[in-house]
């Protein structure tokens, strides 16, 4: 089978199922495992986001979505040459990959029409469901079921240990710094499993802009900075913006030194196997007295306040 993935999360799932050798094309954002960087790139961003600031990215993306302009460029010639049997994409977030209408139009230009899996998870269970869908489409059902069982067992272990907590800290997961966005989709579930509560988040639906006054009123005891699509070094570059918000130093999380930057790209933004690692990381940040972090040291950093 010849597989093309427009999604980093789908790429990770394909590799977790032992199908990396059948992956013939990826997006420019696919970087895990490291070996997939050598695969032909079929999709690239239409904007030079590497050189843009957070506010500029937000404004540019919003404008292009409003006008119907694409956020991505697909190499149609290369896609024709790759002749995929299976195309993995999504219709959840236009910022994450070409949207449904774009893919539908693209398929009209292909001589050979591949099977398409639309992966649109909004919860942890639906992420597992996507993994099973890929397993069914590729003849790897048993492998998918084993991965799902293992992931759920790890989540259950986190939830069981979190029940031993003596408090449930107020958490705010900041999915964008400028302007401020709350978290959405599966992230609120992860926080709950880890023993925290984030009432500014949007469970099972899109993240949205949040007035700074709402953050001040919520007064999080733990603040996790998780800009969508950013690795830790890029998050740290944006940290000075936080200090400009009025009343920043009044937040309980700031007073107690519990503000963290995380590798959002690897552990939170992508609905793939590593959200389990992300839940373990959140548990450590929210309840370090109960949970150790045994993952990579560059997964998070305490922000000096």
PAZAPA-4460 file (N, C-alpha, C; in steps of 0.05 Angstrom, whole numbers, plus 32768, in hexadecimal, padded with zeros to 4 digits):
% residues 305
    n_x    n_y    n_z   ca_x   ca_y   ca_z    c_x    c_y    c_z   seq   type   mol
   8011   7FE8   8000   8000   8000   8000   8011   8019   8000     1      X     A
   8008   802D   7FF1   8017   8047   7FF0   8006   805C   7FFF     2      X     A
   8012   8067   8014   8003   8079   8026   800F   8095   8025     3      X     A
   7FFE   80A9   8022   8006   80C5   8024   7FF7   80D1   803C     4      X     A
   8006   80DF   804C   7FFB   80EC   8064   7FFD   810A   8063     5      X     A
   7FE7   8118   8066   7FE7   8135   8067   7FE9   813F   8084     6      X     A
   7FEA   812C   8097   7FE9   8133   80B3   8000   8127   80C3     7      X     A
   800E   8137   80D3   8023   812C   80E4   8019   8116   80F7     8      X     A
   8000   811A   8102   7FF5   8106   8115   7FF0   80EB   8106     9      X     A
   7FE6   80ED   80EE   7FE1   80D5   80DE   7FFB   80C7   80D7    10      X     A
   800F   80D7   80D1   802A   80CC   80CB   8034   80BC   80E3    11      X     A
   8031   80C7   80FB   803A   80B9   8113   802A   809F   8117    12      X     A
   8011   809F   8111   8001   8087   8114   800A   8072   8100    13      X     A
   800E   807A   80E7   8017   8067   80D3   8031   805A   80DC    14      X     A
   8044   8069   80E6   805D   805E   80EF   805A   804D   8107    15      X     A
   8048   8055   811A   8043   8044   8132   8038   8029   812A    16      X     A
   802A   8028   8114   801F   800E   810A   8032   7FFE   80FA    17      X     A
   804B   8008   80F8   8060   7FFA   80E9   805E   7FFC   80CB    18      X     A
   8053   8012   80C1   804E   8016   80A5   805F   802C   8098    19      X     A
   8075   8033   80A5   8085   804A   809B   808F   8044   807F    20      X     A
   8095   802B   8079   809F   8024   805E   808A   8028   8048    21      X     A
   8070   8029   8050   805B   802E   803D   8053   804B   803B    22      X     A
   805F   805C   804B   8059   8078   804B   806A   8085   8035    23      X     A
   805D   808F   801F   806C   8099   8008   806C   80B8   8006    24      X     A
   805C   80C6   8016   805B   80E3   8015   8050   80EE   802F    25      X     A
   805A   8106   8037   8052   8112   8051   804F   8130   804D    26      X     A
   8047   813D   8063   8046   815A   8063   8061   8165   806E    27      X     A
   8065   817F   806A   807E   818C   8073   8081   818B   8091    28      X     A
   806A   8187   809F   806B   8188   80BD   8070   816C   80C9    29      X     A
   8070   8157   80B8   8074   813C   80C2   8092   8139   80CA    30      X     A
   8097   8135   80E3   80B3   8134   80ED   80B7   811E   8102    31      X     A
   80A3   810D   8106   80A6   80F8   811A   8099   80DE   8110    32      X     A
   80A8   80C8   8111   80C4   80C6   8119   80D7   80D5   8106    33      X     A
   80EF   80DA   810F   8102   80EA   8100   8106   80E0   80E3    34      X     A
   8104   80C6   80DF   8109   80BA   80C5   80F5   80C4   80AF    35      X     A
   80DD   80CD   80B7   80C9   80D5   80A3   80D1   80EF   8096    36      X     A
   80E5   80FE   80A1   80EE   8116   8094   80F9   8111   8079    37      X     A
   8101   80F8   8073   810C   80F1   8059   80F7   80EC   8044    38      X     A
   80DE   80EB   804C   80C8   80E5   8039   80C2   80FD   8027    39      X     A
   80B9   80F8   800F   80B1   810E   7FFE   809B   8120   800A    40      X     A
   809E   813A   8009   808B   814D   8015   8076   8155   8000    41      X     A
   805D   814E   8005   8047   8153   7FF3   8039   816D   7FF9    42      X     A
   8039   8175   8013   802A   818C   801C   803C   819F   802C    43      X     A
   803A   81B9   8025   8049   81CE   8033   8037   81E5   803B    44      X     A
   803F   81F4   804F   8030   820C   8057   8032   8221   8041    45      X     A
   801C   822F   803E   801B   8245   802A   8026   825F   8036    46      X     A
   802B   825F   8050   8035   8277   805E   8050   8271   806A    47      X     A
   8062   8286   806B   807C   8282   8077   807B   8284   8096    48      X     A
   806E   8271   80A2   8068   8273   80BF   8082   8273   80D0    49      X     A
   8098   8268   80C5   80B1   8267   80D4   80BC   8282   80DA    50      X     A
   80B5   8296   80C9   80BF   82B1   80CD   80AA   82C4   80D8    51      X     A
   8093   82BA   80E0   807D   82CB   80E9   8079   82C9   8107    52      X     A
   8070   82DF   8113   8069   82DF   812F   804E   82D3   8134    53      X     A
   8047   82CE   814E   802E   82C1   8154   8016   82D1   814B    54      X     A
   8016   82EB   8150   7FFF   82FB   8147   7FFD   82FC   8129    55      X     A
   8014   82FD   811C   8014   82FE   80FE   8009   82E3   80F3    56      X     A
   8011   82CD   80FF   8006   82B3   80F6   7FE8   82B2   80FA    57      X     A
   7FDF   82BA   8111   7FC2   82B9   8117   7FB3   82CA   8103    58      X     A
   7FBC   82E2   80FE   7FAE   82F5   80EC   7FAF   82EA   80CF    59      X     A
   7FC6   82E0   80C6   7FC8   82D5   80AB   7FB6   82BD   80A7    60      X     A
   7FB6   82AB   80BA   7FA6   8293   80B8   7F88   829A   80B8    61      X     A
   7F80   82AD   80CA   7F64   82B5   80CC   7F5B   82C2   80B2    62      X     A
   7F6C   82D2   80A6   7F65   82E0   808D   7F62   82CC   8076    63      X     A
   7F74   82B9   8074   7F73   82A5   805E   7F5A   8293   8061    64      X     A
   7F54   828C   807A   7F3C   827B   807E   7F23   828B   8077    65      X     A
   7F23   82A5   807E   7F0B   82B6   8079   7F07   82B9   805B    66      X     A
   7F1C   82BC   804C   7F1A   82C1   802F   7F19   82A7   801F    67      X     A
   7F1C   8290   802D   7F1B   8277   801E   7F35   826F   8012    68      X     A
   7F4B   827E   8017   7F65   8277   800C   7F71   8260   801B    69      X     A
   7F80   8250   800D   7F8C   8238   8019   7FA3   823F   802B    70      X     A
   7FA6   822F   8040   7FBD   8232   8052   7FD4   8220   804A    71      X     A
   7FCF   820F   8036   7FE2   81FB   802E   7FE5   81F9   8010    72      X     A
   7FFD   81F0   8008   8003   81EB   7FEC   8008   81CD   7FE8    73      X     A
   7FF9   81C1   7FD7   7FFC   81A4   7FD1   800B   81A1   7FB6    74      X     A
   801F   8191   7FB6   802F   818B   7F9E   801F   8176   7F8E    75      X     A
   800D   817F   7F7D   7FFC   816D   7F6F   800C   815A   7F5C    76      X     A
   8021   8164   7F50   8031   8154   7F3E   803E   813D   7F4D    77      X     A
   8049   8143   7F64   8056   812F   7F74   8041   811B   7F7E    78      X     A
   802A   8125   7F86   8015   8113   7F8F   800C   80FF   7F79    79      X     A
   800B   8109   7F61   8005   80F8   7F4A   801A   80E2   7F48    80      X     A
   8033   80EA   7F4A   8049   80D7   7F47   804A   80C2   7F5D    81      X     A
   8042   80CA   7F75   8042   80B7   7F8C   802C   80A2   7F8B    82      X     A
   8017   80A8   7F7D   8001   8095   7F78   7FF8   8088   7F92    83      X     A
   7FEF   8098   7FA6   7FE7   808C   7FC0   7FCE   807A   7FBD    84      X     A
   7FCE   8065   7FCD   7FB6   8054   7FD0   7FA5   805F   7FE7    85      X     A
   7FB2   806C   7FFA   7FA4   8076   8012   7FAE   8092   8018    86      X     A
   7F9C   80A5   801C   7FA2   80C0   8023   7F96   80C6   803E    87      X     A
   7FA8   80D0   8050   7F9F   80D6   806B   7F9E   80F4   806F    88      X     A
   7F87   80FF   8075   7F84   811B   8079   7F6F   8120   808E    89      X     A
   7F65   8139   8090   7F52   813F   80A5   7F41   8157   809D    90      X     A
   7F2B   815A   80AB   7F19   8171   80A5   7F11   817E   80C0    91      X     A
   7F25   817D   80D3   7F20   8188   80EE   7F29   81A5   80F0    92      X     A
   7F41   81AA   80E7   7F4D   81C5   80EB   7F5B   81CD   80D2    93      X     A
   7F53   81E3   80C6   7F5F   81EB   80AD   7F7C   81F3   80B0    94      X     A
   7F84   81F9   80C9   7F9F   8202   80CE   7FB2   81E9   80CE    95      X     A
   7FA7   81D1   80D2   7FB8   81BA   80D5   7FBE   81AB   80BB    96      X     A
   7FAD   81AE   80A7   7FB0   81A0   808E   7F9D   81AB   807A    97      X     A
   7FA0   81A5   8060   7F8C   81AD   804C   7F70   81A5   8055    98      X     A
   7F5D   81B6   8051   7F42   81B0   805A   7F33   819E   8047    99      X     A
   7F1C   8195   804F   7F0C   8182   803F   7F07   818B   8023   100      X     A
   7EFF   81A4   801E   7EF9   81AD   8003   7F12   81AD   7FF2   101      X     A
   7F28   81B4   7FFD   7F41   81B4   7FEE   7F49   8198   7FE5   102      X     A
   7F46   8185   7FF7   7F4D   816A   7FF0   7F3A   815F   7FDB   103      X     A
   7F21   8165   7FDE   7F0D   815C   7FCA   7F14   8166   7FAE   104      X     A
   7F1B   8180   7FAC   7F23   818B   7F93   7F3D   817E   7F89   105      X     A
   7F4F   8179   7F9B   7F69   816D   7F93   7F65   8152   7F87   106      X     A
   7F53   8142   7F92   7F4F   8127   7F88   7F45   8126   7F6B   107      X     A
   7F38   813B   7F63   7F2E   813C   7F47   7F45   813C   7F33   108      X     A
   7F5C   8145   7F3C   7F73   8146   7F2A   7F83   812C   7F29   109      X     A
   7F7D   811A   7F3B   7F8C   8101   7F3D   7F80   80EC   7F2A   110      X     A
   7F91   80DF   7F1A   7F87   80CA   7F08   7F7E   80B2   7F19   111      X     A
   7F8E   80AB   7F2D   7F87   8095   7F3E   7F7C   80A0   7F58   112      X     A
   7F64   8099   7F5F   7F57   80A4   7F77   7F5D   8092   7F8F   113      X     A
   7F6C   809D   7FA3   7F72   808D   7FBB   7F5B   808C   7FCE   114      X     A
   7F5C   8078   7FE0   7F49   8078   7FF6   7F51   808F   8009   115      X     A
   7F3D   809D   8014   7F43   80B3   8026   7F38   80AD   8042   116      X     A
   7F49   80B2   8056   7F40   80B1   8071   7F40   80CD   807C   117      X     A
   7F28   80D6   8085   7F26   80F1   8091   7F28   80ED   80AF   118      X     A
   7F3D   80F7   80BA   7F43   80F4   80D7   7F3C   810E   80E5   119      X     A
   7F26   810E   80F4   7F1C   8127   8100   7F16   8122   811E   120      X     A
   7F2A   811B   812E   7F25   8115   814A   7F20   812E   815B   121      X     A
   7F0F   812B   816E   7F0A   8141   8181   7F0D   8138   819E   122      X     A
   7F15   811F   81A2   7F18   8114   81BD   7F2D   80FE   81BC   123      X     A
   7F35   80F5   81D3   7F49   80E0   81D5   7F3E   80C6   81C9   124      X     A
   7F25   80C0   81CE   7F19   80A8   81C3   7F18   80A9   81A5   125      X     A
   7F13   80C1   819A   7F12   80C3   817D   7F2E   80C1   8170   126      X     A
   7F43   80C9   817F   7F5E   80C5   8176   7F63   80A7   8174   127      X     A
   7F5B   8098   8188   7F5E   807B   8187   7F4E   8070   8170   128      X     A
   7F36   807C   816B   7F26   8073   8154   7F33   8077   813A   129      X     A
   7F42   808D   8137   7F51   8093   811E   7F67   807E   811A   130      X     A
   7F74   8077   8130   7F89   8063   812E   7F7D   8048   8124   131      X     A
   7F66   8041   812E   7F59   8028   8126   7F51   802A   8108   132      X     A
   7F47   8042   8100   7F3F   8045   80E4   7F57   8040   80D1   133      X     A
   7F6E   804B   80D9   7F86   8047   80C8   7F8E   802A   80C9   134      X     A
   7F8B   801D   80E0   7F91   8001   80E2   7F7F   7FF0   80CF   135      X     A
   7F66   7FF7   80CE   7F53   7FE8   80BD   7F59   7FED   809F   136      X     A
   7F61   8005   8099   7F67   800C   807C   7F81   8000   8073   137      X     A
   7F92   7FF8   8085   7FAD   7FEE   807D   7FB2   7FD1   8085   138      X     A
   7F9D   7FC4   8090   7FA1   7FA9   8098   7FB1   7FA5   80B2   139      X     A
   7FB0   7FBA   80C3   7FC0   7FB9   80DC   7FAD   7FBC   80F4   140      X     A
   7F96   7FAF   80F3   7F82   7FB2   8109   7F8D   7FA8   8123   141      X     A
   7F9A   7F91   8124   7FA5   7F86   813D   7FB9   7F99   8149   142      X     A
   7FCB   7FA4   8138   7FDF   7FB7   8142   7FD2   7FD0   814D   143      X     A
   7FBE   7FDA   813F   7FB0   7FF2   8149   7FA2   7FEC   8164   144      X     A
   7F96   7FD6   8166   7F88   7FCF   817F   7F9B   7FCC   8196   145      X     A
   7FB3   7FC2   8191   7FC7   7FBF   81A6   7FD0   7FDB   81AF   146      X     A
   7FD5   7FED   819C   7FDD   8008   81A3   7FC8   8017   81B2   147      X     A
   7FAF   8013   81AA   7F99   8020   81B8   7F96   8016   81D5   148      X     A
   7F98   7FFC   81D8   7F96   7FEF   81F2   7FAD   7FF9   8205   149      X     A
   7FC5   7FFB   81FA   7FDC   8005   8209   7FD8   8022   8211   150      X     A
   7FCE   8033   81FE   7FCA   804F   8204   7FB5   8053   8219   151      X     A
   7F9F   8044   8217   7F89   8047   822B   7F92   803E   8246   152      X     A
   7FA3   8029   8247   7FAD   801F   8261   7FBE   8035   826E   153      X     A
   7FCE   8043   825F   7FDF   8058   826A   7FCD   806F   8274   154      X     A
   7FB8   8076   8265   7FA6   808B   826E   7F98   8084   8287   155      X     A
   7F8F   806B   8289   7F82   8061   82A1   7F95   8062   82B9   156      X     A
   7FAE   805C   82B5   7FC1   805D   82CA   7FC5   8079   82D4   157      X     A
   7FC6   808D   82C2   7FC8   80A9   82C9   7FB0   80B1   82DA   158      X     A
   7F98   80AA   82D0   7F80   80B2   82DE   7F7E   80A6   82FA   159      X     A
   7F86   808D   82FC   7F85   8080   8316   7F98   808D   832A   160      X     A
   7FB0   8094   8322   7FC3   80A0   8334   7FBB   80BD   833A   161      X     A
   7FAF   80CB   8327   7FA6   80E6   832B   7F90   80E8   8340   162      X     A
   7F81   80D2   8344   7F6C   80D2   8358   7F77   80D4   8375   163      X     A
   7F90   80D0   8378   7F9D   80D2   8392   7FA4   80EF   8399   164      X     A
   7F9F   8101   8387   7FA6   811D   838B   7F96   8129   83A3   165      X     A
   7FA1   813D   83AF   7F94   814A   83C5   7F87   8164   83BC   166      X     A
   7F8C   816C   83A3   7F7F   8184   8398   7F7D   8181   8379   167      X     A
   7F6C   8192   836E   7F68   8193   8351   7F6F   81AF   8347   168      X     A
   7F88   81B3   833F   7F91   81CF   8338   7F82   81DA   8320   169      X     A
   7F7D   81F4   8321   7F73   8202   8309   7F8A   8204   82F5   170      X     A
   7F84   81FB   82DC   7F98   81FA   82C7   7F8E   820C   82B0   171      X     A
   7FA1   8218   82A3   7F9B   8225   8289   7FAF   821C   8274   172      X     A
   7FA5   820F   8260   7FB6   8207   8249   7FB3   821D   8234   173      X     A
   7FC8   822C   822F   7FC7   8242   821C   7FD0   8238   8201   174      X     A
   7FBD   8235   81EF   7FC4   8229   81D5   7FCF   823D   81C1   175      X     A
   7FCD   8257   81C7   7FDA   826B   81B7   7FDF   8283   81CA   176      X     A
   7FF6   8291   81C6   7FFE   82A6   81D8   7FF4   82C1   81D0   177      X     A
   7FF4   82C7   81B6   7FED   82E2   81AC   7FDE   82E0   8192   178      X     A
   7FC3   82E1   8193   7FB2   82E5   81AB   7FAF   82CB   81BB   179      X     A
   7FA4   82CE   81D2   7FA1   82B7   81E4   7F8A   82A4   81DB   180      X     A
   7F91   828B   81D8   7F7D   8276   81D2   7F7D   8262   81E9   181      X     A
   7F65   8257   81EF   7F63   8241   8201   7F69   8227   81F2   182      X     A
   7F69   8211   8200   7F6C   81F7   81F3   7F51   81EC   81EC   183      X     A
   7F51   81D8   81DA   7F38   81CB   81D2   7F3C   81AE   81CC   184      X     A
   7F27   81A2   81BF   7F28   8186   81B7   7F2F   8173   81CE   185      X     A
   7F45   8165   81CB   7F4D   8150   81DE   7F5D   815B   81F6   186      X     A
   7F66   8173   81F4   7F77   817E   8209   7F69   8180   8225   187      X     A
   7F50   8189   8226   7F43   818A   8241   7F41   816E   824E   188      X     A
   7F3D   8159   823D   7F3C   813E   8248   7F57   8137   8255   189      X     A
   7F6C   813E   8247   7F87   8138   8251   7F8C   8145   826C   190      X     A
   7F83   815E   826E   7F87   816D   8287   7F76   815F   829E   191      X     A
   7F5E   8157   8298   7F4D   814A   82AC   7F59   8130   82B5   192      X     A
   7F63   8120   82A2   7F6F   8106   82A9   7F88   810B   82BB   193      X     A
   7F96   8121   82B6   7FAE   8127   82C4   7FA9   8134   82E0   194      X     A
   7F8F   8138   82E6   7F88   8142   8301   7F86   8160   8303   195      X     A
   7F80   816D   82ED   7F7C   818A   82ED   7F61   8191   82E2   196      X     A
   7F5A   81AB   82E1   7F42   81B5   82D6   7F47   81CF   82C7   197      X     A
   7F3D   81D1   82AE   7F41   81E9   829E   7F25   81F1   8294   198      X     A
   7F18   8204   82A2   7EFD   820C   829A   7EFD   8220   8283   199      X     A
   7F14   8229   827A   7F15   823A   8263   7F17   822A   8249   200      X     A
   7F1D   8211   824B   7F21   8200   8234   7F06   81F8   8227   201      X     A
   7F08   81EE   820E   7EF0   81E6   81FF   7EF2   81C8   81F8   202      X     A
   7EE6   81B8   8209   7EE8   819B   8206   7ED9   8192   81ED   203      X     A
   7EE7   8183   81DC   7EDB   8177   81C5   7ED5   818A   81AE   204      X     A
   7EDF   81A3   81AF   7EDA   81B6   819A   7EF2   81C8   8196   205      X     A
   7EF1   81DB   8183   7F07   81EC   817D   7F10   81FE   8194   206      X     A
   7F2A   8202   8195   7F34   8217   81A8   7F2B   8232   819D   207      X     A
   7F28   8245   81AF   7F1F   8260   81A8   7F2F   8275   81B6   208      X     A
   7F2C   828E   81AC   7F39   82A4   81BA   7F2C   82A8   81D5   209      X     A
   7F3D   82AF   81E8   7F34   82B4   8204   7F3D   82CF   820D   210      X     A
   7F2A   82E0   8216   7F32   82FA   8221   7F46   82F6   8238   211      X     A
   7F5A   8307   8239   7F6E   8305   824F   7F61   8308   826A   212      X     A
   7F4C   8318   826C   7F3E   831B   8285   7F32   8301   828F   213      X     A
   7F2B   82EF   827D   7F20   82D5   8285   7F36   82C4   8291   214      X     A
   7F4E   82C7   8287   7F65   82B8   8292   7F6B   82C2   82AE   215      X     A
   7F6A   82DD   82B2   7F6F   82E8   82CC   7F5A   82DF   82E0   216      X     A
   7F41   82DE   82D7   7F2B   82D6   82E8   7F2D   82B8   82F0   217      X     A
   7F35   82A8   82DD   7F38   828B   82E2   7F50   8287   82F5   218      X     A
   7F64   8297   82F3   7F7C   8297   8304   7F88   827B   8306   219      X     A
   7F92   8271   82F0   7F9D   8255   82F0   7FB4   8252   8304   220      X     A
   7FB4   823A   8311   7FCA   8233   8323   7FE1   8226   8314   221      X     A
   7FDA   821B   82FD   7FEE   820F   82EB   7FE8   821A   82CF   222      X     A
   7FFC   8226   82C2   7FF8   8231   82A7   800B   8223   8294   223      X     A
   8000   8215   8280   8010   8206   826D   800D   8214   8252   224      X     A
   8024   821D   8247   8024   822B   822E   8029   8217   8217   225      X     A
   8014   8213   8207   8014   81FE   81F3   800D   8208   81D7   226      X     A
   801C   821B   81CC   8015   8226   81B1   8014   8210   819C   227      X     A
   7FFD   820E   818F   7FF9   81F8   817C   800E   81F8   8166   228      X     A
   801B   81E0   8163   802E   81DD   814D   804A   81E6   8154   229      X     A
   804F   81EF   816D   8069   81F9   8175   8079   81E5   8186   230      X     A
   8092   81E1   817F   80A4   81D2   8191   80AE   81E4   81A7   231      X     A
   80BC   81D9   81BB   80C3   81E7   81D3   80D3   8200   81CD   232      X     A
   80E7   81FE   81BC   80F8   8215   81B7   80E9   822C   81AB   233      X     A
   80D5   8227   819A   80C5   823C   818E   80B2   8248   81A3   234      X     A
   80A8   8237   81B5   8097   8241   81CA   80A6   8255   81DC   235      X     A
   80BF   824E   81E3   80CF   825F   81F4   80D5   827A   81E7   236      X     A
   80D7   827A   81CD   80DB   8294   81BF   80C4   82A7   81C2   237      X     A
   80AC   829C   81C7   8094   82AD   81C9   808D   82B4   81E6   238      X     A
   809B   82A9   81F9   8095   82AD   8216   8095   82CB   821E   239      X     A
   80A7   82DC   8214   80A6   82F8   821D   808B   8306   8219   240      X     A
   807B   82FD   8206   8061   8308   8202   804F   8305   821B   241      X     A
   8053   82EF   8229   8042   82E9   8240   8045   82FF   8255   242      X     A
   805E   8309   8259   8064   831C   826E   8057   8337   8269   243      X     A
   804D   833B   8250   8041   8355   8249   8024   8357   8251   244      X     A
   8017   8340   8257   7FFB   8341   825D   7FF6   834D   8279   245      X     A
   7FE4   8360   827B   7FDF   836E   8295   7FD5   835A   82AA   246      X     A
   7FE1   835C   82C1   7FD9   834A   82D7   7FE6   832F   82D6   247      X     A
   7FF9   832B   82C3   8007   8312   82C1   8013   8308   82DB   248      X     A
   8020   831B   82EA   802D   8313   8302   801A   830D   8319   249      X     A
   8000   8312   8315   7FEC   830C   8329   7FE1   82F0   8328   250      X     A
   7FE7   82E2   8312   7FDD   82C7   830E   7FE9   82B4   8323   251      X     A
   7FD9   82A2   832E   7FE3   828F   8342   7FFA   827E   8336   252      X     A
   7FF7   8276   831D   800C   8266   8311   8027   8274   830F   253      X     A
   8025   828F   830B   803E   829F   830A   804A   82A2   8326   254      X     A
   8039   82A8   8339   8042   82AB   8355   804F   8292   835F   255      X     A
   8045   827B   8357   804F   8261   8362   8064   8255   8350   256      X     A
   806B   8262   833A   8080   8257   8328   8077   823E   8319   257      X     A
   805D   823E   8311   8053   8226   8304   8048   822D   82E8   258      X     A
   805A   823A   82D9   8054   8240   82BD   8068   8230   82AC   259      X     A
   805D   8221   8299   806E   820E   8289   806A   8212   826B   260      X     A
   8080   8211   825D   807E   820F   823F   8083   81F2   8238   261      X     A
   8074   81E8   8224   8076   81CC   821D   807B   81C9   81FF   262      X     A
   8084   81B2   81F7   8086   81AB   81DB   806A   81A3   81D1   263      X     A
   805A   81B7   81CA   803F   81B3   81C2   803D   81A2   81A9   264      X     A
   804F   81A6   8197   804F   8198   817E   8050   817A   8181   265      X     A
   8060   8171   8194   8064   8154   8198   804F   8147   81A9   266      X     A
   8045   8155   81BE   8035   8148   81D2   8018   8150   81D5   267      X     A
   8010   8166   81C7   7FF5   8170   81CB   7FE6   8176   81B2   268      X     A
   7FF3   8183   819F   7FE4   818D   8187   7FDD   8177   8174   269      X     A
   7FED   8162   8173   7FE9   814D   815F   7FD8   8136   816B   270      X     A
   7FC1   8130   8160   7FB0   811A   816B   7FBA   80FF   8162   271      X     A
   7FD1   80F7   816E   7FDD   80DE   8167   7FE6   80CF   8180   272      X     A
   7FF6   80BB   817D   7FFE   80AA   8195   800B   80BA   81AB   273      X     A
   8019   80D0   81A5   8028   80DD   81BA   8017   80EF   81CD   274      X     A
   7FFD   80F0   81C8   7FEC   80FF   81DB   7FEC   80F0   81F6   275      X     A
   7FF2   80D6   81F5   7FF4   80C7   820F   800C   80D1   821F   276      X     A
   8022   80D5   8210   803A   80E1   821D   8033   80FD   8228   277      X     A
   8023   810C   8218   801B   8127   8220   800B   8127   823A   278      X     A
   7FF9   8113   823D   7FE9   8111   8255   7FFB   810B   826D   279      X     A
   800F   80FA   8269   8022   80F4   827E   8032   810D   8286   280      X     A
   8039   811D   8271   8047   8136   8277   8036   814A   8286   281      X     A
   801D   814D   827E   800B   815E   828D   8008   8155   82AA   282      X     A
   8006   813B   82AE   8003   8131   82C9   801B   8139   82DA   283      X     A
   8033   8138   82CE   804B   8140   82DD   804A   815E   82E4   284      X     A
   8042   816E   82D0   8041   818B   82D5   802C   8193   82E9   285      X     A
   8015   8186   82E9   7FFF   818D   82FB   8003   8180   8316   286      X     A
   800D   8168   8317   8011   8159   8331   802C   814D   8332   287      X     A
   8041   815D   8334   805C   8152   8335   8061   8140   834E   288      X     A
   8050   8144   8362   8053   8133   837A   804A   8116   8375   289      X     A
   803B   8112   8360   8031   80F7   835A   803E   80EB   8341   290      X     A
   8046   80FC   832E   804F   80F3   8314   806B   80FC   830E   291      X     A
   807C   80EA   8306   8096   80F0   82FB   8094   80F3   82DD   292      X     A
   80A7   8101   82D1   80A9   8103   82B4   80C2   80F4   82AB   293      X     A
   80BE   80DF   829B   80D4   80CF   8292   80DA   80D2   8275   294      X     A
   80CC   80E6   8269   80D0   80EB   824C   80E7   80FE   8247   295      X     A
   80E9   8107   822E   80FF   8119   8227   8100   8133   8238   296      X     A
   8118   813C   823E   811B   8154   824E   8112   816D   823F   297      X     A
   8112   816C   8225   8109   8184   8216   80EB   8184   8210   298      X     A
   80DC   8174   821F   80BF   8174   821C   80B2   818C   8229   299      X     A
   80BF   8198   823D   80B4   81AF   824B   80CA   81BF   8258   300      X     A
   80C3   81D7   8260   80D5   81E8   826F   80C5   81FB   8281   301      X     A
   80CE   81FE   829A   80C1   8211   82AC   80C8   822D   82A3   302      X     A
   80B4   823E   829F   80B9   8259   8296   80C1   826A   82AE   303      X     A
   80D8   8277   82AE   80E1   8288   82C4   80CD   829F   82C8   304      X     A
   80C2   82A1   82DF   80B0   82B7   82E5   80B9   82C6   82FE   305      X     A
***
